[in-house]
């Protein structure tokens, strides 16, 4: 009987011990809501992620300035040349042979290389920055530039006129010489060499045979932008009339250049 009680008591104690182990295991594996899990104290804290740098939008690279072509300035150049007394013909932005004559004269009067070339950027800047004609560096007189097919009338210390002319064509070239007005023939008269060739307000300056003169023609269309006369110098009307009136006997006339 006593042995049976002992067995029962041992079973009870064993049962308690097993139940107690079960509770301990449970308490260690399932923490209470107020208790931090044991593993949390052993896990390293997450490394904070570095904040991303703000993206800076690159500044747009400025576009290079486009260098304008000479034609861009053509109309303004023609207006300015005409305003300053260099004849260009139609002011329409088209650099024609007439406008090239004006540019040629501009280069000469400004000490630039003389040519009948078209408009360049240097020409455009020179013309558009000018406010007046330059003062001539030559003595008073009449100067015929065959390269430009331009006549300059210098009175005192100014260019009184800059006008288109046409010198002698192939086989009839006007000679490069300096003379003086020795004869004036007002109005119209017929050439002694060429029938129906009329000369107006003639100023003879070389005593060749026949004499060589500055004169107007029957129509202005005969004053070409290139050499086309028979040795004389054709001058537009009515410019030749004004030159005739303002030019006394003895006035210097110089012909120079090559076309």
C-alpha positions in Angstrom: 0.0 0.0 0.0 2.7 2.4 1.0 4.6 1.4 -2.2 1.6 2.3 -4.3 1.4 5.7 -2.7 5.0 6.3 -3.4 4.5 5.4 -7.1 1.5 7.8 -7.2 3.5 10.5 -5.6 6.4 10.1 -7.9 4.1 10.2 -10.9 2.6 13.4 -9.6 6.0 15.0 -9.0 7.2 13.9 -12.5 4.0 15.2 -14.0 4.6 18.6 -12.2 8.2 18.6 -13.4 7.2 17.9 -17.0 4.5 20.5 -16.8 6.9 23.0 -15.4 9.4 22.3 -18.2 6.6 22.8 -20.6 5.8 26.2 -19.2 9.4 27.2 -19.2 9.9 26.3 -22.7 6.7 28.1 -23.7 7.7 31.2 -21.7 11.1 31.3 -23.5 9.7 30.7 -27.0 6.7 33.0 -26.9 7.4 36.2 -25.1 4.7 38.2 -23.5 3.4 41.3 -25.2 5.3 43.5 -22.7 8.6 41.6 -23.1 11.0 42.2 -26.0 12.0 39.0 -27.8 15.5 37.8 -26.8 16.5 37.7 -30.4 15.9 41.4 -30.8 18.7 42.3 -28.5 21.1 40.2 -30.7 20.1 41.5 -34.2 22.2 44.5 -35.3 20.3 47.7 -36.1 19.7 48.3 -39.8 22.2 50.7 -41.4 20.5 53.9 -42.3 20.4 54.5 -46.0 22.1 57.7 -47.2 19.7 60.2 -48.6 20.0 60.5 -52.4 21.7 63.7 -53.6 19.4 66.1 -55.4 19.7 65.9 -59.2 20.9 69.2 -60.6 19.7 69.8 -64.1 22.7 70.7 -66.3 22.5 74.2 -67.7 21.9 74.2 -71.5 25.0 75.1 -73.4 24.5 78.4 -75.2 24.3 78.0 -78.9 27.2 79.6 -80.8 26.4 82.9 -82.4 25.8 82.4 -86.1 28.1 84.5 -88.3 25.9 86.3 -90.8 26.6 86.1 -94.5 27.3 89.4 -96.4 24.0 89.0 -98.2 22.2 89.6 -94.9 23.5 93.2 -94.9 23.1 93.9 -98.6 19.9 96.0 -98.5 21.2 98.1 -95.6 24.5 98.6 -97.3 22.8 99.8 -100.5 20.7 102.3 -98.6 23.7 103.6 -96.8 25.9 103.9 -99.9 23.1 105.7 -101.7 22.7 108.1 -98.8 26.4 108.9 -98.8 26.4 109.6 -102.5 27.7 106.3 -104.0 25.3 105.3 -106.8 24.1 101.7 -106.5 21.1 101.7 -108.9 18.0 99.9 -107.6 18.0 99.6 -103.8 16.7 96.1 -103.4 19.3 94.0 -101.7 20.7 92.6 -104.9 24.4 93.4 -105.4 24.3 94.0 -109.2 27.2 95.3 -111.4 26.0 98.8 -110.5 26.2 98.2 -106.8 29.7 96.6 -107.3 30.7 99.9 -109.0 29.7 101.7 -105.8 31.5 99.3 -103.6 34.6 99.6 -105.7 34.5 103.4 -105.3 33.9 103.0 -101.5 37.0 100.8 -101.2 39.1 103.3 -103.1 37.9 106.4 -101.1 38.5 104.5 -97.8 42.0 103.2 -98.6 40.9 99.6 -99.1 42.1 97.2 -101.8 40.3 98.4 -105.0 38.2 95.8 -106.9 34.8 95.2 -108.4 34.2 92.2 -106.1 30.9 91.6 -104.4 29.9 92.6 -100.9 32.1 91.2 -98.1 31.6 91.4 -94.3 34.4 93.9 -94.1 32.7 96.1 -96.7 29.4 95.8 -94.8 30.9 96.8 -91.4 32.8 99.7 -93.0 29.8 101.1 -94.8 27.3 100.6 -92.0 29.6 102.3 -89.4 30.2 105.3 -91.6 28.3 108.6 -91.1 29.8 110.7 -94.0 32.0 110.6 -97.0 35.7 110.8 -96.3 37.7 113.9 -97.3 39.7 113.3 -100.6 43.5 113.1 -100.4 43.9 114.4 -104.0 43.8 117.9 -105.4 40.7 119.3 -107.0 39.9 118.0 -110.4 38.2 115.1 -112.2 39.4 111.5 -111.7 38.4 108.6 -113.9 38.9 105.2 -112.4 38.7 102.5 -115.1 38.7 99.7 -112.6 35.5 100.8 -111.0 34.2 102.7 -114.1 33.6 105.6 -111.7 34.3 109.3 -112.0 35.1 111.5 -109.0 34.6 115.3 -109.2 36.6 116.9 -106.4 35.8 120.5 -105.7 37.8 122.1 -102.9 38.3 119.5 -100.2 35.2 117.4 -100.9 33.9 114.8 -103.4 31.3 116.9 -105.2 30.0 113.9 -107.3 30.7 110.2 -107.7 29.1 109.0 -110.9 29.0 106.0 -113.3 31.0 106.3 -116.5 32.0 104.0 -119.4 35.5 104.3 -120.8 36.9 103.0 -124.1 36.1 99.4 -125.0 38.5 96.7 -126.4 40.5 98.2 -129.3 39.5 101.7 -128.3 40.9 102.0 -124.8 41.0 105.3 -123.0 44.6 106.0 -122.3 45.8 106.3 -118.7 47.1 109.8 -118.7 46.7 113.2 -117.0 45.4 116.1 -118.9 43.6 119.4 -118.5 40.3 120.7 -119.9 41.3 122.7 -122.9 38.0 122.9 -124.7 34.3 123.0 -123.7 31.5 122.3 -126.2 28.0 122.9 -124.7 24.9 121.1 -125.8 24.8 118.4 -128.4 27.0 117.8 -131.4 27.6 114.9 -133.7 30.9 113.0 -133.6 33.3 113.7 -136.4 34.1 110.0 -136.7 30.9 108.1 -136.0 27.7 108.9 -137.8 24.7 109.5 -135.6 26.9 109.4 -132.5 26.0 112.5 -130.5 28.0 114.0 -127.7 26.5 116.3 -125.0 28.3 118.9 -122.9 31.8 117.7 -124.0 34.9 118.5 -121.9 38.0 117.8 -124.0 41.0 117.0 -121.9 43.5 115.3 -124.1 44.7 116.8 -127.4 45.0 113.5 -129.2 43.7 113.3 -132.8 40.9 113.0 -132.5 40.6 114.7 -129.1 39.4 112.7 -126.1 36.6 114.1 -124.0 34.2 113.6 -121.2 30.7 113.8 -122.6 27.1 112.7 -122.2 25.5 110.3 -124.7 22.2 110.3 -126.6 20.7 107.9 -124.1 22.0 106.9 -120.6 21.8 103.2 -121.5 25.0 103.7 -123.6 26.8 104.3 -120.3 27.5 100.7 -119.6 29.0 99.3 -116.3 32.0 98.2 -118.4 34.2 99.8 -121.0 32.1 100.4 -124.2 33.0 103.8 -125.8 35.3 104.7 -128.6 38.2 106.2 -126.4 36.1 109.0 -124.9 34.6 108.8 -121.4 30.8 108.6 -121.4 29.1 110.2 -118.4 25.5 109.9 -117.3 23.2 112.8 -118.0 22.3 115.2 -116.3 25.5 114.7 -114.2 27.7 115.7 -117.1 25.7 118.9 -117.5 26.5 119.8 -113.8 30.1 118.8 -114.2 30.4 120.9 -117.4 28.9 124.0 -115.7 31.2 123.7 -112.7 34.4 122.8 -114.5 36.6 125.7 -115.8 39.2 125.5 -118.6 42.4 124.2 -117.1 40.9 121.7 -114.7 42.9 118.6 -114.1 41.6 115.3 -115.5 43.3 112.1 -114.7 42.5 108.6 -116.1 44.0 105.5 -114.3 43.3 101.9 -113.5 42.5 98.8 -115.5 39.2 97.0 -116.1 
